[in-house]
Amino acid sequence: MLFAEYAARWRESLRGIATAEDYGAVVEAGRTYPLLSAAGGAAGGPVVVVTAGFHGDEKAGPLTLLDQAGALCDYARERGVALRLYPCLNPSGFEAHTRYNVSGERPNNDFLRYELTPGVWRGELREDETPLSWKAYDGGPKETVAIARELARHAE
């Protein structure tokens, strides 16, 4: 499936149910791919964030959200919960059927850095490690940077 088809189906499936919007775009191999989101459920309720499609070759998440977003929004609304949906975080990988984006970057949920000792930072902790501090990571592939900024924009 071309990502443009997925995006069109996403927007159409949410009409009258949730507010679909693009929170940005990425350019891969000269093509621009929108970064899709939707807000639904109960306005003002506690917010649940649902993401899918960090890995382009894992289609189940994006396709399930495409199929079930309306029902998910209805379920959340009935329970007083607000939703932020991000159905496909790696659009070029989705279209190309590759784990990573077309540039070979590895979009992932890599949002934090941990300080192990003064001035020594790492992206993952081992089981026996306790960090001195942590901070939001503002680097990485363009898709990861975009979703991190988007999530920060909606943080309370």
C-alpha positions as CSV (number, residue, x, y, z in Angstrom):
1,M,0.0,0.0,0.0
2,L,1.3,3.5,-0.9
3,F,1.5,5.7,2.1
4,A,-0.6,8.4,0.4
5,E,-3.4,5.8,0.2
6,Y,-3.0,5.0,3.9
7,A,-3.1,8.7,4.8
8,A,-6.2,9.3,2.7
9,R,-8.0,6.3,4.3
10,W,-6.9,7.5,7.8
11,R,-8.3,10.9,7.3
12,E,-11.5,9.6,5.8
13,S,-12.0,7.0,8.6
14,L,-11.9,9.7,11.3
15,R,-14.3,12.1,9.6
16,G,-16.9,13.1,12.3
17,I,-15.2,10.9,14.9
18,A,-11.9,12.6,15.7
19,T,-9.8,15.5,14.6
20,A,-7.2,14.2,12.1
21,E,-4.2,16.4,11.5
22,D,-0.6,16.3,10.3
23,Y,1.9,17.2,13.0
24,G,4.7,17.5,10.4
25,A,6.3,15.9,7.4
26,V,9.5,14.1,6.5
27,V,11.3,14.0,3.2
28,E,12.8,10.6,2.1
29,A,14.3,10.1,-1.3
30,G,12.8,13.3,-2.6
31,R,9.3,12.5,-1.5
32,T,7.4,14.2,1.3
33,Y,5.5,12.0,3.7
34,P,3.0,13.6,6.2
35,L,3.2,12.6,9.8
36,L,-0.3,11.7,10.9
37,S,-2.2,12.1,14.1
38,A,-5.7,12.4,15.5
39,A,-7.3,13.7,18.7
40,G,-10.4,12.0,19.9
41,G,-12.2,10.5,22.8
42,A,-13.4,12.8,25.6
43,A,-12.1,16.4,25.6
44,G,-10.5,17.3,28.9
45,G,-10.1,13.8,30.2
46,P,-6.9,12.1,31.1
47,V,-4.9,11.6,27.9
48,V,-3.8,8.3,26.5
49,V,-1.2,8.3,23.7
50,V,-1.2,5.5,21.2
51,T,1.7,5.1,18.7
52,A,2.3,2.6,16.0
53,G,4.6,2.0,13.0
54,F,8.0,2.9,14.3
55,H,9.2,-0.1,12.3
56,G,7.9,0.0,8.7
57,D,7.9,-3.7,8.3
58,E,5.6,-4.2,11.3
59,K,2.3,-3.4,9.6
60,A,-0.2,-4.7,12.2
61,G,-0.2,-1.6,14.4
62,P,-0.8,1.0,11.6
63,L,-3.4,-1.2,9.9
64,T,-5.2,-2.0,13.1
65,L,-5.4,1.7,14.1
66,L,-6.7,2.4,10.6
67,D,-9.4,-0.2,11.0
68,Q,-10.2,0.4,14.7
69,A,-9.6,4.2,15.4
70,G,-13.3,5.0,15.3
71,A,-14.2,2.3,17.8
72,L,-11.2,3.2,20.0
73,C,-12.4,6.9,20.0
74,D,-15.9,5.8,21.0
75,Y,-14.7,3.5,23.7
76,A,-12.4,6.3,25.1
77,R,-15.2,8.9,25.0
78,E,-17.6,6.6,26.9
79,R,-15.0,6.4,29.6
80,G,-14.0,10.0,29.8
81,V,-10.6,9.5,28.3
82,A,-8.9,11.7,25.7
83,L,-6.8,10.1,22.9
84,R,-3.8,11.2,20.9
85,L,-3.3,8.7,18.1
86,Y,-0.1,8.5,16.0
87,P,-0.8,5.7,13.5
88,C,2.4,5.4,11.5
89,L,5.6,7.0,12.7
90,N,7.8,5.7,9.9
91,P,5.8,6.4,6.7
92,S,8.7,5.7,4.2
93,G,9.5,2.4,5.9
94,F,5.8,1.5,5.9
95,E,5.6,2.1,2.1
96,A,8.9,0.4,1.3
97,H,8.2,-2.6,3.7
98,T,11.5,-1.9,5.5
99,R,12.1,-1.9,9.3
100,Y,13.9,1.5,9.1
101,N,13.2,4.5,7.0
102,V,14.3,4.8,3.4
103,S,17.5,6.6,4.5
104,G,18.4,3.7,6.7
105,E,17.9,5.6,9.9
106,R,16.3,3.8,12.8
107,P,13.2,5.6,14.0
108,N,12.3,4.3,17.4
109,N,10.9,5.3,20.8
110,D,14.3,6.6,21.8
111,F,13.3,9.6,23.9
112,L,15.5,9.6,27.0
113,R,19.1,9.8,28.0
114,Y,20.4,8.6,31.4
115,E,23.3,10.1,33.3
116,L,25.2,7.1,34.8
117,T,28.1,9.1,36.3
118,P,28.7,12.8,36.2
119,G,28.8,13.7,32.5
120,V,28.4,10.1,31.2
121,W,25.1,9.7,29.4
122,R,23.6,6.6,27.7
123,G,20.3,5.8,25.9
124,E,19.6,2.5,27.7
125,L,20.0,1.2,31.2
126,R,21.1,-2.2,32.2
127,E,19.1,-4.0,34.9
128,D,21.6,-3.2,37.7
129,E,22.0,0.5,36.8
130,T,20.4,3.4,38.6
131,P,20.9,6.8,36.8
132,L,21.9,10.0,38.6
133,S,19.5,11.9,36.4
134,W,17.7,11.7,33.0
135,K,16.8,14.2,30.3
136,A,14.7,14.2,27.1
137,Y,16.7,13.3,24.0
138,D,16.4,15.8,21.2
139,G,18.4,13.9,18.6
140,G,18.0,10.9,16.4
141,P,16.2,10.2,13.1
142,K,13.8,12.9,11.8
143,E,10.7,10.8,12.6
144,T,11.8,10.4,16.3
145,V,12.6,14.1,16.6
146,A,9.3,15.0,15.2
147,I,7.2,12.8,17.5
148,A,9.2,13.9,20.5
149,R,8.5,17.5,19.7
150,E,4.8,16.7,19.1
151,L,4.5,14.9,22.4
152,A,6.3,17.8,24.2
153,R,3.9,20.2,22.6
154,H,0.9,18.4,24.2
155,A,2.5,17.8,27.5
156,E,0.9,19.5,30.5
